[in-house]
Amino acid sequence: MKVYQAYNLCIASELLLPELIESQGNPDVIVRFGKVGDVTGVEFDRGSNFLGDLPGVGKFVIHKGCEVIVDTLPGVEEALLRNLVLGPILCVLLRQRGLLVLHASCVDINNKAVAFMGGSGWGKSTLAAAFHTQGYDTLTDDVMPVEIAAGCPTVFPAYPQFKLWPEAVASLGHNAESLSPVSQNSFKLAYKFPRRGFQQNPLPLHRIYVLSKGTNHEIASLQPQDAFIELVRHTRAMMAVTETGFVASHLRLCTELVKNVSFRRFTRKPALADLPELVKLVEHDLADSADTFTTVSSSL
């Protein structure tokens, strides 16, 4: 097994995970290959003891936030398997460990975590990559775990990679042809970057921008009840982890986050050429955050 660090965890894995930063120490999580049929004495409950089935890939067990057993079908592409382990499988594991896991990308602005939350294809990764291009460190891409302790939400960093569409890569000034697809049948490219552009330390969560599409660029305040709905909507593994206690805990964590973090609605029109202006718009909004009811808009 090799040992890696991600999401504030030490992960020992039989599956090679080159996307992660290699580490040392006693593992918090073990990822290993095995047969699901060999797991005995465990009652699967869609919560702490989770049994999943990925068509065409295989089955997997996620046990109490500390063990993943992967039972693959013959001939499964390793890149696809890595993508699944680092995505939906770890999302379930992080929820088992009591974290709120959001569909969001996150960057470090003035030693605080600023997140962009939204559905697939809404521009989370592209926007975070635009900040990275402007010299800001990145914490997460696509999977953002939040720990809430004593009313203080903290984001745990993931690993130094974006998953970007080729046109987004080109718009940010990179050579798309030099990058590899995330997996064999994926249209997105894996853009790995050096550690110096990656914030490896957990940071307090300062603000969440909820992404929307529109005809102009605008940032506006978001009411608490609307922020709560968006959090529920964009929680990872929401339809998978359905055990009653986990559902109740999830709703409590969403409530706590709304109480302790500011939320803004960030509406953008689809224009990759405007990415530098969007970065400036967010910078200005953060600088002007003393007035939470101010609407910042762009005439682009």
N, C-alpha and C positions, 0 to 999 in steps of 0.2 A: 504493500500500500504506500501511496504517496500522501503527504500531509499538506493541506492548503489552508488559507484563511479567506473567509468571506462572511459577510453579515454578522461580524463580531463573533464568529465561531471558528474553531479549529476543526477541520474536516479531513478525516482519513478516508481515502477512496481507492478501491480496486480499479475503478474506471478512471483512466487518465483524464484530468480536467485542466488542460493547458491555459484556459481562459483565466484561471484563478492564480493568485500569488502563492508560491510555495512557502511553507512555514514549518515550524517545529512545535513539539509539545504534545501533551495528552489530548486526544481528540474529544470534542464535545459531540461530534456526529461521526458515524461510520457508514459509508456507502459500500455495499458489497454485492456480488453476484450470488444468487442462490435460487432454490426452487420454492415457490410459494407453498406447494404441497407439503414441504418439510416443516412449515411453521405450525406448531401444535400448542395447545393450551392458551390460545389467544382468541378472544371474541371480537371480531371486527365490528366497529360501531360508527364508522364515518366520523370519528373524532380522534381520540388518542391512539387507537389502533385502526389504521386505515388501509384498506385493500383497494387498489385501483387496477383498471384494465384499459390499456391503450391499444385499440385495434391495429393490427399489423406490426406492433412493436413487442407487446408482452404484458406481463403483470408486474405489479410492484407492491411492496408493503412498506408503510411508513409507521414506525413504532415509537410513540411517546416522545417525539421530537429529538430522538437521539440515534435512530437507526433507519437506514433505507436498504431494502432488499430488492434487487432488480432481477426479474426472471424474464429474459428476453427470448424472442423467437429467433431461429437461425437466420443469419444474413442481414440483421439490422445494422444500418449505417452508424458508425460510432459517433459521427458529428451530430446526427439526429438524436441519438441517445443522450449525448452531453447536453444538448439544447433542452431536452425534456427534463433531465435531472436538475439543471440549473434554473429551469423555469417552473412548470406546474408542480413538480415533485417537491422542490425546496419551498415553494409557496405553502404547501400543506404542512411541511415540517415546521416552518417558521410560525405558522398559526398554532400548531401544537405547543410551541414554546411560549405562547401567550402574547405574541406580537400582532399588531394590526398591520396587515400586508396590503399595500395599495398599488394600483396600476399607475405608477408615477415614476418620472425621472427627476433627479435632484442634483443641485449644484451648490457649491460653497460660495456664499457671498458675504464677505466680512465676518467670517467664522461662524456663520449661521446657515442652516440648511433651508434652501428655497426650492420648492417642488413644483412640478408641472404635471397635473393629473388629468387623465382622459382615456378614452378607449383606443383600441388598435387603429393606427392610421391617422390619429389626430395631431401628430407632430410633436409628441413628448420628447422622443429621442433626438429629433432634428433640432428642436429648440435648445435642449441641453447641450448638444454638440456645438451649436452656435456660440453658446456661452463659453464652452471649452476652447473654441477657436480664439475667443477674445481674452484668454488667459485665466479663466475661472476653473478651479478644480471641480471634478465630478465625484459624486457619491454613488449614485445609482442610475441604472438605465432599465426602465420597464418594471422592475420589482423593487419596491421601497418598503422595508420593514420599519415600523415605528414602535418603540417601547415607551410606555407612559407610566412613569413612576413619580408619585407625589406631585402630580399635576404638571410634570415637566416632560413633554414629548421629545424623544431623541431618535434621530435617524441613524441606522446602522449601515455603513458603506458596503457595497457589493464587490465589484471587481472592475478593472480598467478596460472596458469594452463597450462600444455602442453597436446596435444593430440598426443599420440605415439603408434606405432605398438608394439605388445608384444615383438618381438625380439629386438627392440630398447630399450625397458624398461630393459630387461634382460642384454643387453650389457653394460648398464650404471650402473649395479650393484644393480638394484631394483627388488623387487619381483612382477612379473606381476600378479600373482594369487591374490594379495591383492588389486588390482585396479579394478574398474568397467568400463564397456564399456561406451563410450561417450553417446550412446543411444542403444536401444534394438538390432537393426540390424547392429550396427557399429562394425567393427573389431578393431578400435582404442580404446585405453584406456585413461581414464582421470587421469593424474598425477598432483594432486594438491600439491603445496608446500607452506611453511610458508612465511609470509610477509617479513621476513628478507632476503629472496632470490629474492625479487621482488622490482624493482626500481619504486616507486610511483610518482616520479617527472618527468615532461617532460625534455628531454635532446636534445641538438643539434645533428643533424644527421651528422656524420663524413664520413662514407663510406658505400657503398652498394656492397656486393659480389653477383654477379649473378651466380647462381649455374648451372653447367652442369655435365653430366656424361661422363666418358672416361675410358681409360685403365691405367691412372696414376693420381697422385695428382699434380695439378699445379695451380698457381695463376699468372695471367697475366693482363696487362693493357687493358682497354676497351675504344675504341674510342667513342667520344661524340655521333655520329650518331647511333652507335650500342647501346649505353646506352639508348638513347631516344626510340628506337624500343623495347628494353626490358621493359622499364617502361610502355609503352602502352600495351604491351603483358601481363604484370602481374599486371594491375590495377584491383581491385575488382569491381564487379557490372558493368563492362564495357558494357556488352550486355543488361543491364537492364535500366540504366540511359542514355537515348538517346536523351533527349531534346536538341535542338541546342545550347542553351547557355551553358549547362553543358559540352557538347562535346568540345566547344571552350575553356572553362575554364580549362578543363582537359589537353588539349594539351599545354596550356600556363603554367600550373603548372609543367608538365613534362619538358618543356624547361627550366624553372627556376631551377628545381632540378638538371638537367645536368650541369648547369652553376656553381652551388654552392656546389656540393658534388662529391667526387671522386668515381669512379666505377672500379671494378675489376672483371674479369672472374675467377671463382673458379671451376676448373674441378676436380672431384673426381671419383675414381673407387668405386664400391659398396662393401665396406668392413667395417662392424661395428667395428671390432677389431682395426681398424686404427683411431678411433675417437680421442684418446688422441694426436696422431700425427697431425691430422687435426687442433686441437686447437693450437698446437705449430706452425704450418705453418702459421695460421692467425696472431698469436702474432708476429711472425718474420716479416711478411709482413707489419704489422702496424708500427713496429719499424723501418722498412726500407723504409717508405713511402716518404722520401725526394726525392727519385729517382722514379718517377711515371712510368718510362718505364722499370724498372727492372722486370724480370720474376723470381719468386721464385718457385722452384720445389722440389719435394721429390722423392727419389729413391725407395719408398715403392712399 
